[in-house]
Structure formats: C-alpha cells, structure tokens
C-alpha cells in the first residue's frame, strides 16, 4: 500500500501544468531529464534548473504551497513560479544538491 502525500500531488499538478503550456522555446529544450525549470523572485524572476528530487522535500513543498496561494495554477512566467527571494531558494536548493 502506497502512502500519498497531498503536497507532492499538488507539486506534480503545478509542474504538469507549467510544462504543458504549449511553448516549445529553445530554453525548454536545454533541460536534462530529471530536472525542471523554475522561476524564483519577488519582483524580477530568475530562472533555475533543479532536480525533480526537490519536489519531495518538505521545505520545498511549503514554497509550493505559498506559490499556489499567490498564483493558483496560473503562473505568469509560463513555468513554475515561486514567490520567494533568490537567496532563500538558493539556500534550500543547495542544501539538497538540486541545481543542474
């Protein structure tokens, strides 16, 4: 019997919607298998490519929850957008070795 965590399911929905926006820009083609692009920032958004393993981390799931509260499933950048400072995100992702 598998135990499903609701926030992981939410993260997958957000990721699935952000990847299925229909844009096939050159930047989406440079993402290796097992990674995804994410936009981070309060005002100006910066693009990061991180490992999908980050989706299972509780701290990252909290960031996803905040993103859901702010954006719902409508991410203005066309990809997954996290409304936190770059420093907070970089600290979190580097702790888990999630950067590409």
C-alpha positions in Angstrom: 0.0 0.0 0.0 1.5 3.3 -1.0 1.2 6.4 1.1 0.5 9.5 -1.0 1.4 12.9 0.4 -1.1 15.6 -0.8 1.6 18.3 -1.3 3.6 16.1 -3.6 0.4 15.5 -5.6 -0.1 19.3 -5.7 3.5 19.8 -6.8 3.1 17.3 -9.6 -0.1 19.2 -10.8 1.7 22.5 -10.8 4.7 21.0 -12.6 2.5 19.2 -15.1 0.6 22.4 -15.9 3.7 24.5 -16.2 5.3 22.1 -18.6 2.2 21.7 -20.7 1.7 25.4 -21.5 2.4 24.7 -25.2 5.5 26.8 -25.5 8.4 24.9 -27.1 11.0 27.6 -26.7 14.7 26.8 -27.0 15.1 27.4 -23.3 12.7 24.5 -22.5 14.9 22.1 -24.7 18.0 22.6 -22.7 16.6 21.0 -19.5 18.0 17.5 -19.0 15.8 14.5 -18.0 15.2 14.5 -14.2 15.3 18.3 -14.0 12.8 21.2 -14.4 12.9 24.9 -14.8 11.6 27.2 -12.0 11.3 30.9 -11.8 12.2 32.5 -8.4 12.0 36.0 -7.1 9.8 38.7 -5.5 9.9 41.4 -8.2 12.2 40.2 -11.0 12.1 36.5 -11.6 15.3 34.4 -12.2 15.2 31.0 -13.9 16.8 28.0 -12.3 17.1 24.4 -13.4 16.7 22.0 -10.5 16.4 18.3 -9.9 12.9 16.8 -9.6 14.0 15.2 -6.3 13.5 18.7 -4.8 9.7 18.1 -5.2 9.8 15.6 -2.3 11.4 17.9 0.2 9.0 19.3 2.9 10.6 22.8 2.8 10.2 23.0 -0.9 6.6 21.8 -0.6 5.9 24.7 1.7 7.2 27.1 -1.0 4.9 25.4 -3.5 2.0 25.9 -1.1 2.8 29.6 -1.0 3.0 29.7 -4.8 -0.4 28.1 -5.0 -1.8 30.7 -2.6 -0.4 33.5 -4.7 -0.8 32.3 -8.2 -3.1 29.3 -8.1 -2.3 27.3 -11.2 -1.9 30.4 -13.4 1.9 31.0 -13.4 2.6 34.3 -15.3 6.1 33.2 -16.4 4.7 30.1 -18.2 6.6 27.9 -15.8 6.5 27.1 -12.2 7.0 30.4 -10.3 8.0 30.6 -6.6 7.4 33.9 -4.8 10.4 34.0 -2.5 13.8 35.7 -2.5 16.5 34.1 -4.6 18.7 33.8 -1.6 16.1 31.7 0.3 15.6 29.4 -2.8 19.3 29.1 -3.5 19.9 28.1 0.2 17.2 25.5 0.1 18.2 24.0 -3.3 21.9 23.9 -2.5 21.2 22.1 0.8 19.7 19.3 -1.3 22.2 19.5 -4.2 19.3 20.2 -6.5 21.0 22.5 -9.0 21.9 21.5 -12.5 
